[in-house]
Amino acid sequence: MNTSDYKLIRVLIEGLCVLSCDMYTEQMWGECKCRKQHTCVITGDRINKGSCCFRPITNGYNRYHRISLRGMCWLKTLFNRK
């Protein structure tokens, strides 16, 4: 798993999280349905069109990044180990 760039800061509500990454200290990510095929930036898994995933709520450099549900579960697991 490629978790070096993204870390979970907190879960605001179900489907809305705050993550940190290299370029941004804190950034909100929301659950959405993919409108086209993507690759998860955490797991490398393919995210098919119509599948649920997380995306940044931003217009920044990583606006096209997506995290699969499996990838977000992995980040939550790492967060809960603290």
WOGI-V793760 format. One record per pair of residues at least 4 apart in sequence whose ideal C-beta (glycine too) atoms are under 8 Angstrom apart, sorted by the first residue. I is the first residue (numbers start at 1). J is the second residue. D is the distance in Angstrom with one decimal. If there is no record, write none. Layout:
I&J&D  I&J&D
//
This chain:
1&42&5.8  1&43&5.9  1&71&7.4  1&74&5.5  2&41&6.8  2&42&5.8  2&43&7.6  2&44&6.8  3&7&7.2  3&42&6.1  3&74&6.9  3&75&6.7  3&78&6.3  5&21&5.1  5&22&5.5  5&41&7.1  6&19&5.3  6&20&7.3  6&21&5.0  6&41&6.8  6&42&6.4  6&67&7.2  6&75&6.5  7&19&6.6  7&20&5.0  7&21&7.7  7&75&7.2  7&78&7.6  7&79&7.7  8&17&6.1  8&18&7.7  8&19&5.8  8&75&4.3  8&76&6.1  8&78&7.0  8&79&4.1  9&17&7.7  9&18&4.3  9&19&6.3  9&20&5.6  9&26&5.8  10&17&7.1  10&18&5.1  11&16&7.5  11&17&5.2  11&18&7.9  11&76&7.3  12&16&4.5  12&17&6.6  12&18&6.5  12&28&7.5  15&30&6.3  15&31&3.7  16&28&6.5  16&29&7.4  16&30&5.2  16&31&7.3  17&28&7.3  17&29&5.1  17&30&8.0  17&54&7.0  17&72&7.1  17&75&8.0  18&26&5.3  18&27&7.0  18&28&5.7  18&29&7.5  19&26&7.6  19&27&5.7  19&29&5.3  19&56&7.8  19&75&7.3  20&24&6.8  20&25&5.7  20&26&5.7  20&27&7.1  21&27&6.6  21&62&6.7  23&60&7.0  23&61&6.0  23&62&7.0  24&58&7.7  24&60&6.6  24&62&7.9  27&56&5.5  27&57&7.5  27&58&5.9  27&60&7.5  27&62&8.0  28&56&7.3  28&57&4.5  28&58&7.7  29&54&4.6  29&55&6.5  29&56&5.3  29&57&6.7  29&67&6.9  30&54&6.7  30&55&6.6  30&57&5.3  31&52&6.1  31&53&7.4  31&54&5.6  32&52&7.3  32&53&6.5  32&54&7.2  32&55&5.2  33&50&5.9  33&51&7.0  33&52&6.0  33&53&7.7  34&38&5.7  34&47&5.3  34&48&6.9  34&49&5.5  34&50&6.5  34&51&5.4  34&52&7.9  34&53&5.5  34&66&6.5  35&49&6.7  36&49&5.5  37&46&6.5  37&47&6.8  37&48&5.9  37&49&5.5  38&46&7.7  38&47&4.5  38&53&7.0  38&64&7.6  38&66&4.1  39&44&6.3  39&45&7.2  39&46&6.0  39&47&6.9  39&66&7.5  40&44&6.2  40&45&4.7  40&46&7.8  40&47&5.8  40&53&7.3  40&66&6.2  40&67&5.7  40&68&3.9  40&70&7.4  40&71&4.7  41&62&8.0  41&65&4.8  41&66&6.8  41&67&6.1  41&71&7.4  42&67&5.4  42&68&7.2  42&71&3.3  42&72&7.7  42&74&6.1  42&75&6.7  43&68&5.8  43&70&5.7  43&71&4.6  43&74&7.0  45&68&5.2  45&70&6.4  45&71&7.2  47&51&5.3  47&53&4.9  47&66&5.5  47&68&5.2  51&68&7.7  52&69&5.8  53&66&4.7  53&67&6.2  53&68&5.4  53&69&6.6  54&66&6.9  54&67&4.4  54&68&8.0  54&69&7.8  54&71&7.9  54&72&5.4  55&63&7.8  55&65&7.1  55&66&5.5  55&67&7.8  56&60&6.9  56&62&5.6  56&63&6.0  56&65&6.3  58&62&7.3  58&63&5.7  59&63&5.6  67&71&4.4  67&72&5.3  67&75&7.5  68&72&7.1  69&73&6.4  70&74&6.6  71&75&6.7  72&76&6.4  73&77&6.4  74&78&6.7  75&79&6.3  76&80&6.3  77&81&6.8
//
